Amino acid sequence: MTIRSLKAILAACAVLWTSGSLAAELVEGRDYETLSTRLPTSDPAKIEVLEFFAWPCSHCYELHPFMERWSAKLPADVKFVKSAVSAGFPTWVPAARAFYVFESIGETKRLDAAAFKAIHEQRVNLFTEASILDWAVKQGVDRNKAAAAFKSMSVDTQTRQAEANARAARIQGTPSIIVDGRYQLLGVAAKSYADWLPLLDQLIAKVRVERNIKK
């Protein structure tokens, strides 16, 4: 064995030991819970972090800047996915559909934070298709494209699938974060949403360790 090979092995062991230490600090029932039904993920090769959210949800609005900063520095093996749902409120359905409308026409990244701001700071009515389209046009969105997307089968399918996944995960509300389709972040002891991020990183580390063990 060469010196270079030995150093590589020691480095790999150090990474695994660190990940294991982080994961060992988690307490099931306090920091996370295991889902009874595993959710499908969009890319099995990566560790998916799925956030169920709703633009009208004030807690989602509070979490958004934290997740935005966190997701801007994702490791190569992690994928962040947002899933808009109505959280059981019929009046929130149009906003959930709007997320997939904007996603289908390539406007989600630009309008995500703007939609939160419109609802929670500017008190804009984004609870009907018509009001959402009027607002979107003011943001530079093509009305015809957005209107067509609202009525498209793909948006309808995405909206229904998101609601079905939320029911399968048995989320109690929004925001809810699922890691690798298996673990739901709880953060019972967290004092703020800022405290969620270290727990989220620990859950990701836990999944890494488990995947290494399976190999």
SVG drawing of the C-alpha trace seen along z (x, -y; Angstrom):
<svg xmlns="http://www.w3.org/2000/svg" viewBox="-62 -46 66 49">
<polyline fill="none" stroke="black" stroke-width="0.4" points="0.0,0.0 1.4,-3.4 1.5,-6.4 -1.0,-8.1 -3.5,-5.2 -3.1,-5.2 -3.9,-8.9 -6.9,-8.5 -8.3,-5.7 -7.7,-7.7 -9.4,-10.7 -12.4,-8.6 -12.6,-7.2 -12.5,-10.7 -15.4,-11.8 -17.4,-8.7 -16.6,-9.1 -17.6,-12.8 -20.9,-12.0 -21.6,-9.2 -21.0,-11.5 -23.4,-14.1 -26.0,-11.5 -25.6,-10.0 -26.6,-13.3 -30.1,-13.1 -33.0,-11.9 -35.9,-10.3 -39.2,-11.7 -37.6,-15.0 -35.4,-15.9 -37.0,-13.7 -39.4,-10.8 -39.3,-7.9 -42.2,-7.9 -44.4,-4.8 -44.5,-5.0 -41.4,-6.0 -41.9,-8.7 -40.5,-8.4 -37.6,-10.8 -36.8,-12.5 -33.2,-11.4 -32.2,-8.2 -28.6,-8.9 -28.9,-12.0 -30.1,-12.7 -33.3,-14.6 -34.5,-17.3 -38.2,-17.9 -40.0,-20.9 -43.8,-20.9 -44.8,-24.5 -47.5,-27.0 -47.0,-30.6 -50.0,-31.8 -48.4,-30.0 -46.8,-32.5 -44.5,-29.9 -43.3,-29.0 -42.7,-32.7 -40.5,-32.8 -38.6,-29.7 -38.0,-30.8 -34.9,-33.0 -33.2,-30.4 -33.8,-27.6 -32.9,-29.9 -29.4,-30.6 -29.0,-26.9 -29.9,-25.6 -27.5,-28.0 -24.6,-26.0 -25.8,-22.4 -23.2,-19.6 -23.0,-17.7 -24.8,-14.7 -27.9,-16.7 -30.9,-17.9 -33.4,-20.4 -37.0,-20.1 -40.0,-22.3 -43.5,-21.0 -46.4,-23.4 -49.5,-22.1 -52.8,-23.5 -52.2,-22.1 -55.9,-21.3 -57.1,-24.9 -59.2,-25.0 -58.4,-28.7 -54.7,-27.9 -55.2,-25.6 -54.8,-28.3 -51.5,-29.4 -50.3,-25.8 -51.2,-25.4 -49.5,-28.7 -46.2,-27.4 -46.4,-24.6 -47.6,-27.0 -44.5,-29.2 -42.3,-26.2 -43.6,-25.0 -42.8,-28.3 -39.4,-28.8 -40.4,-31.5 -40.4,-29.8 -36.9,-30.8 -37.6,-34.5 -41.1,-34.6 -40.8,-32.4 -39.6,-35.1 -41.8,-37.7 -45.0,-35.7 -44.2,-35.3 -43.5,-39.1 -46.7,-39.9 -48.9,-37.9 -47.3,-38.6 -45.9,-42.1 -47.9,-43.8 -51.2,-42.0 -51.8,-41.1 -54.7,-38.7 -53.1,-35.6 -56.0,-33.3 -57.7,-33.1 -56.5,-32.2 -57.5,-35.7 -55.7,-37.6 -52.6,-35.5 -52.5,-36.1 -53.0,-39.9 -50.1,-39.9 -47.9,-37.7 -48.4,-40.0 -47.1,-42.9 -44.0,-40.8 -43.4,-40.5 -45.0,-37.1 -46.8,-36.4 -50.5,-36.2 -51.3,-33.8 -48.6,-31.3 -49.5,-31.4 -53.2,-31.1 -52.6,-28.1 -50.4,-26.5 -53.1,-26.9 -55.4,-24.7 -52.8,-22.2 -52.9,-18.5 -49.2,-18.6 -50.0,-21.3 -53.1,-19.4 -51.0,-16.2 -48.2,-17.9 -50.7,-19.5 -52.5,-16.3 -49.3,-14.3 -48.0,-16.9 -51.2,-16.6 -51.0,-12.8 -47.4,-12.8 -48.3,-15.1 -51.1,-12.8 -48.8,-9.7 -46.2,-11.5 -49.0,-12.4 -47.6,-15.9 -49.5,-17.9 -49.0,-21.3 -46.5,-23.4 -43.6,-23.8 -42.7,-20.1 -39.3,-18.8 -38.6,-15.2 -35.1,-13.9 -34.4,-11.0 -38.1,-10.2 -37.8,-8.6 -37.2,-11.1 -39.3,-14.0 -37.6,-16.9 -39.4,-17.7 -37.1,-20.1 -39.3,-20.0 -36.5,-21.5 -35.6,-24.2 -36.1,-27.7 -36.2,-29.2 -36.1,-28.1 -32.4,-28.8 -32.1,-25.8 -33.6,-23.6 -30.6,-23.9 -28.0,-22.0 -30.6,-19.3 -31.2,-19.1 -27.5,-18.7 -27.4,-16.0 -30.2,-14.1 -28.3,-14.3 -25.2,-13.0 -27.3,-10.1 -28.4,-9.1 -24.9,-9.2 -23.7,-6.9 -26.6,-4.5 -25.9,-4.5 -22.2,-3.7 -23.2,-0.8 -25.4,0.6 -22.5,0.6"/>
</svg>
